[in-house]
Amino acid sequence: MTDKMLKFVKIGQQTPPKREVGNRKDDFNEIYDDFVKQKAQEQSSRCSQCGVPFCQVHCPLSNNIPDWLKLTAEGRLKEAYELSQSTNNMPEVCGRICPQDRLCEGNCVIEQSGHGTVTIGSMEKYITDNAWEQGWVKPIEVKYEKDQSVGIIGAGPAGLAAAKAALGEGKQVLLLDDHPELGGHSLHSLAQIQESPFSELEGLSEHEGIRKLAAELQGKPNLEIMSGAMVFGVYEDNLVAAQWGNDLMKIRADKVILATGASDRHLVFDNNDRPGIMTARGVERLIMVHGIAPAEEAVVVTTHDGGYHTALLLHGAGVKLKAVVDSRASGTEGVFEKQLEELNIPIYREMTAHRAHGRKKLQRVDVGPVKGGESFQSFDCDLLVTAVGLMPRLNLLSMGRGRPEWDAERQVLRSMNLPEDMYSVGEVEGPADISSLLQQGKETGLAAAKGN
């Protein structure tokens, strides 16, 4: 490998040259020229082939960047394209508009060491454009069509509980999830399961309980599991469209249960897009699923008890916690906050993040009163975690069914009027604890199985 890669010391960073202004002003074509093959191989060879590839870690799609850079450097362009598109439906678009300087390129190890990042975006564009020219890009074809009694989209706690209940009624169930492991956000939760509708899970930690439930279901003869499947459409008559690997799936189910969950909200403050600012569930997943400590020193900004859970995981991963900044007043102490107090972690009440400092990486964060005014204190850190609530993933629920409406009681947007034979359950309906999610999932699974 060393004769093809690790050439960042000898070869400097180079992007494709810009087209002449006189030519660019007369058309709407690309600003930059394309790489030629020799330059593409040369720039790819600068990759250091890290053991823990931070470019891939910080890619929202987890693209296998070091691998397809190596294939490009070796001149194996067709294999490089096939690997690139295996995790990305539109690499030709991402190579042009994805903010690589904030994601993969901004976290490239050789960039941090001062040698200049590998030009990942330009390489992604090159190998995909070359694939189009060579005729390697093939249209996605429908390979399978499936008919199921109950189709469940999302294999978090609510989705798994719904599957268990429907299977108990003798139904044929198809379970789809876009992650390789079933369990959703519960895979990185330390919370204890109490008052569970399934007695075998009582008293277990959430990540242990959800794995036990998933393992139990995987042996059921009437259950088909499609992990790593990306559902992109739910249409009339319960037609579900999904991409699974390189295959397009058309699934027709008598009943469809949408348990698509929720994602982290983002906090608005000055420079909130700096590398090193992450949301809570992403940090928890890095620690609990991938075994990666994401920083050396961290500050956690929160509006709910979940932020203390994230802080405790960071501490357990060896990250030095400079502070937990909570926008709430005192009097809301939970079990994870008590544990942090016993560890003498500083906690600041009625405060939030005002400003982040740093260019290529986070260096400092200023915190101050929630209502604004002068910043109260600054902390040197390379990670700021925001835990400020959740947004239901409504895209599939909203397809052709009107605009979501605000639910004042639950404080979330919800799709209220679902068609017959379609159900929604879990955090897509608003935040809830693990026991509530399991109970709601069980009830919804039974309702779908019985046609209620």
C-alpha positions, 0 to 999 in steps of 0.5 A: 500500500505504501507505494500507492498511498501515504504520499501527502508528505511529498505531494501537495494538495491541489484542486482542479483549476478554475475555468477562465472567467471569460468562458464562465460568464457565457454559460452556466457550466461548472466553475472548475475543470475536471481532474485528468486521470493522472491528477486524480490518482495523484491526489487520491494517493495523498490519503493516509489510510487512517485506522479510524477514518475521521472523514468517514465518521463525519460523513452523514452517509458513512461513505467508505472514503479511504477505500475508494480513494485507494482504488482511485489511486490504483487506477481501479476506477470502476470499483471506486465508483461502485464502492462510492455509490453503494452508500450514496444514491447520488455521488455526482451531486454530493461531490459538487454541493456537499459541504466537505470543508465542514465534514469529511475534508474538515476532519481529515487527519492530514488536514489537522496535521498541517499537510492540507486535506485530501480533496475528497469532494473533487475526487467523488465528482471525478470518479462519478463523472468518469463512470457516466462517461464509461457507461458504468452507471445503471438505472435502478431496477425493481428487483423484488415485489413483496406482499406482506400483512404488516409492514413496519418502517423503523426498528427502534423500540416502538417498531420492535414492540409493534412487530412482536405484537403483530407476530403474536397475532399470527401475521406475516411481518416485514420490518425495515430499518436504515441502520445495520443493527436493529434498536434505534436510539435505544442502542446507546441508552443507559436508562433502566427499563421500568414498567415494561409491557414485556416482563423479560425486559424489566430492570435491564438497561435500555441498550441491553433490553432492546438487543434482547428484544431484537434477538428474540424477534430475529428467530421468528419464522413469520418475520422478514427483516431488511436492515440497511433499507432506505425507505423513500416513499409511501404511496397510495394503497400502502405501496412502500418504496425502498432501496436495499443495497443496489436493489429497488424494492416495491412492497405492498402491505395490508397495514403499514406502521410508521415508526420513523422516530425523531432526530436532534434539534439544532441550537441557534447561536453564533458560529453553530456550524463549526467542526466539533459541534455535534448533536447528542444522539450522534455523540452517543452513537459514536461512543456506544455503537462505534466505540469512539471517543469524539474529543478530548474536552467537551461542553454539553448544552442541554434543555432536558435530562437527556443532556446529562445522559450524554455527558455521563457517556462522554465522561465514561469514554474518557472525555474531560467534561468542562461543564454542563450548561442547562437552560432550565432553572433548578429543581429538575434534578434527574438520576443522571444529573445526580451522578454527574454531581457526584463526579463534581462536574460543573453544572450551570443553570439558566444558561445556554451557548452564545458563541463558538470560536475556531475555524477549522475546529472548535477551540472555545465556547461562550455561554451566558443567560438564555434571555441574552446579554453578556456572555457569562463564561468561556470554556476551552474545548474541542467538542460542544454537544447540543441536546435541545430536544427532538424533531419527529421525522415526518417526511414519509407521513407527510407524503401527499397527506397535507401539512403537519399540524402543531400539537400544543400538548406534545409541543411537536408537529404531527401528521394527524389524519392518516389514511385507513390501514396506516399507523404512526407510533413512537417518537414520530408522535412526540418524545417518550420514555422507553416504557411508553414507546414499548407500550405504544408499539405493542398497542399499535401492533395489535391494532394493525393485526386486528384491523382496528 
